[in-house]
Amino acid sequence: MNDGHYMRAALSLARRGLGTVWPNPAVGCVLVNDGVVVGRGWTQPGGRPHGETEALGRAGALARGATAYVGLEPCAHHGKTPPCTDALIAAGVKRVVAAMEDPDPRVSGRGFAKLRDAGIAVETGLLAKEAAEINAGFLMRLAKGRPLVTLKLAATLDGKIATSSGESQWITGEAARNRAHLMRATNDAVVVGANTVIGDDPLLTCRLPGIETRNPVRIVFDGGLRVPLTAKLIAQAKLVPTWIVHRHGVDAARREAFRDCGVELIEASTTTTGEMDLAASFAELGKRGLTRVLVEGGSRFAGALLAADLVDRLAWFRAPSLLGGDAMPSVEAFGIAKLAEAPRFKRLSVEIVGDDLLETLTRAA
């Protein structure tokens, strides 16, 4: 039996849930009996049913005596659904191969112990690194109390995102823009600053054929509620979840007007200088269950996030063009005086996307 083959299949299934299962992890499960796949499942939108339950339902009686391949330790606690360990035991599964232990304190080894107590063979650690990468956002929320933050930038070769007059559509080509829409679909939320909404009036939805309904929560950091009520994303706030993070003391009538439009308002803590506390604000997003957020701009907001050490990943689209020194930089100044102070990233991948290049990077250890 090729355990690695079936585990890769389970991890591939898990990816289908990214962006739709928060606050839960994205888990895939493959059931194999006598070398034949008898059931497959993955975490469903909203985080339930879990992948194991889905796979067992498809396998039916063929699950008895099967091996279950799962990307994460099966849950052993009662939440909104019964424990997956109970379902696996009741189905007569004889072996469970799991990529990694679930660090959630409600699980954290209890699932494995319960399976072993029932006489089921348990093996762990297969493709653990790959499994952790899929659920990096879930793990980040457990470890640091906030979602994984990916900063997406679309810039020229010299790092510019707009001309000196502010023209920015379109720096990159259609293929890159489609990839950016796919990124939205696989993140729980897309985040921008108020200037981006005021300047570009974006929808921030996923508009790829076939997955138009996989829209992330749209979040605007707008300290003074400056975004116009006529903005496209405000007009659609009752159709697509839309949150605005703002400072304390904003006019009550202004707040009520946004609520009437369907916007959820989040009051941010402020620093001693009166600025919104970004670290506390992203912790609040974590409390609300978000595990993966995609930040799409603009340059001032990008600089503020880097200064606050809140950028975990970079998704950097590079267009084969130049705009020169008078154009708008992709990241505004954020206080770096020495090279040793600069945040360092390491490349995860480099891809050609149409005429553009996509570099994906993660924070260096």
C-alpha positions, 0 to 999 in steps of 0.5 A: 500500500502506497501511504504517501500516494493516498496522503497526497490525495487527502491533502489535495482534497483539503485544499478545496476547503481553503477560504470557506471553512474558517474557523476550522482547519481544512482537512481531507480524508481518503478511505482505502480498503484492499487497495481501492479508494472507497470514500473521499471527503473534505471539510465543508463550507462553514467548517462542518461536516468534517472531512472524515465524516464526509468520507465515511458517508460516501464509503458506507459499509465499505469503510469496515477494515479500511485505512483512513488517510487524514491531514490532521488528527481526528477531533475527539471533542463534541462541538457543533458535530460529534467527534470524528474519532467516534465515527471512525471507531463506529465505522470499523476503520482498522488503521488511521494514518494522519499527517500531524497532531492537531495543536488545538488544546481540545484535541492535541493527542486525545484523538490519537489516544482514543483511536488507539484505545479502540484498537485502531492502529495509528501512524503519524508524521507522514507529509507533516510539513505539507499538511502544516503548509495547508493549514498555516493559517489555522496554526497561526491563529492557535499560536499567535491569536491572529490570522496568517497575513499575506500581502499581495503586491502587483508592481513593475520591475522597479517596484512601482504600483502607479504612475506619478498621476495615480494611474494603476489599472492595469500594471499586470495582465489578465492572467495575473489578475485572474490568479489574484481572484483565485487567491481571494477565493482561498482566503477567508478575507481580503483586506485593504486600506481606506485610500484604496477604496476611495481611489479605486472603488474596488469590489474585492470579490472573486469573479472567476467563472464557476467560483463566483460565490466564493467571496471572502469577507471584505475588510477595510481599515478606515480609522475615520470612516472616510469611505463613501457610502456610495462605494461599490463594496458598501452598496453590496454589503448586504450580499457579501460580508463587509467589515470596517475597522475604525477608531474610537469616537467616530460620529454615531450617525456615520456609524449608523449609516454604515450599519444600515448598509449592512456593514459590520463595524469593528472598533479598533484599539488605538496607540499612544499616538492615536493611530489604530493598533494594527496588532490588536486589530488583527488579533480581533480578526482572529477572535472572530475566527479568521485564519487566512487574510489577503491584504491588497493595498495600498502602499501606505497600509503595506508599510504600516503592516511591515512596520508592525511585523504583521506580514507573514507571506508576500505574493508579489506579481512583477510586470515587465515594465518600468515607471521610474522614480516619480511613480508611486512605490509599492510600499511606503517608508516604514522606518528602516535605517539599517539593512539589519533591520529589514524584514527578510523573506525566503522564496517558496515559489516562482511562477510565470503567469502570463506575461508577469512573474509571481514570487511567493515568499514567507518570512525567514526564520 
